[in-house]
Amino acid sequence: MSEPTLELNETSVSKEKNLSGRDLIIQSATQLFVEKGFNGVSMREIAETSHMTKAALYYHFQDKEALTSQIFVDYFSEIELDIQKILEQPSSVREKTAQFVAKIMNQSPEKLGVIHLIFIESSHLGIKFRQEIGQKYHTLFLGSIENLLKDGIEQGEIRDLDIKQTAQLLFGMMYSYFHPQQPKYPEEIQKSTDLVLQIFFEGVEKR
C-alpha cells in the first residue's frame, strides 16, 4: 500500500519541506493537544493543520489514541538519550543535577507541553500503554533524580534523605513551568532554573 499524497500549501513548503508526512502530523497534533487538550481536537483538525488529507492522516494513525501514544514514545526516545549523557558524565552530583534540571527546563514549549500532556491526557490511552508510559516517565524523570540522590548520599555530597520523596519534590518544583500557557523567555527560564537549584540544595532560610 503506497502512502497517500502529502498536500502542502506554498507557505508551509519552505518551512516544513524536510519533515515527513508522519512528522508533520506529530508536530501539528502535539501543538493542538497542548493548546486544546485531547478532547478539544478532532482528527479532521489535525489533518487540516498538518496540511494533509484525512486519508493520509489515517494511513499513519488510525485514531487519536494511536497518535497520542506515538507523541509520547517519540518524546521519551529523544529525552532519554540526553538524560543518559548527563548521568554518565564524571561530574559532581550537584553539577549533574544542575544539568538535568537545565535540560528539562530549557526544552521548547512544545516539548514541555508533552510532559504536561502525559499528566493530563494519559487517561485517554489504553491501560496497558498507560502503564508503560507511567513506568517510562518514572524511570526517566523520577528514577534519574533518585539515582543522582543515591550517588550523592554515597559520595557524601548530600545528607541522608528519603530518596523517593526528595526526587518527587525536586521534579514538583519544575512542574509549574510545564504548563503550555506559561510564558517562557530565555532569561526567565535561566533565573527559574537557578532558583530551583538554589532552593533545592540550600533552602530558603537566611544563613
KAWOUR-V967668 format. One record per helix or strand. SS is the DSSP state (A for helix, B for strand). FROM is the first residue (numbers start at 1). LEN is the number of residues. If there is no record, write none. Layout:
BEGIN
ss = <SS SS>
from = <FROM FROM>
len = <LEN LEN>
END
This chain:
BEGIN
ss = <A A A A A A A A A A>
from = <10 21 43 54 64 93 109 127 163 186>
len = <7 16 7 7 24 13 16 28 16 17>
END
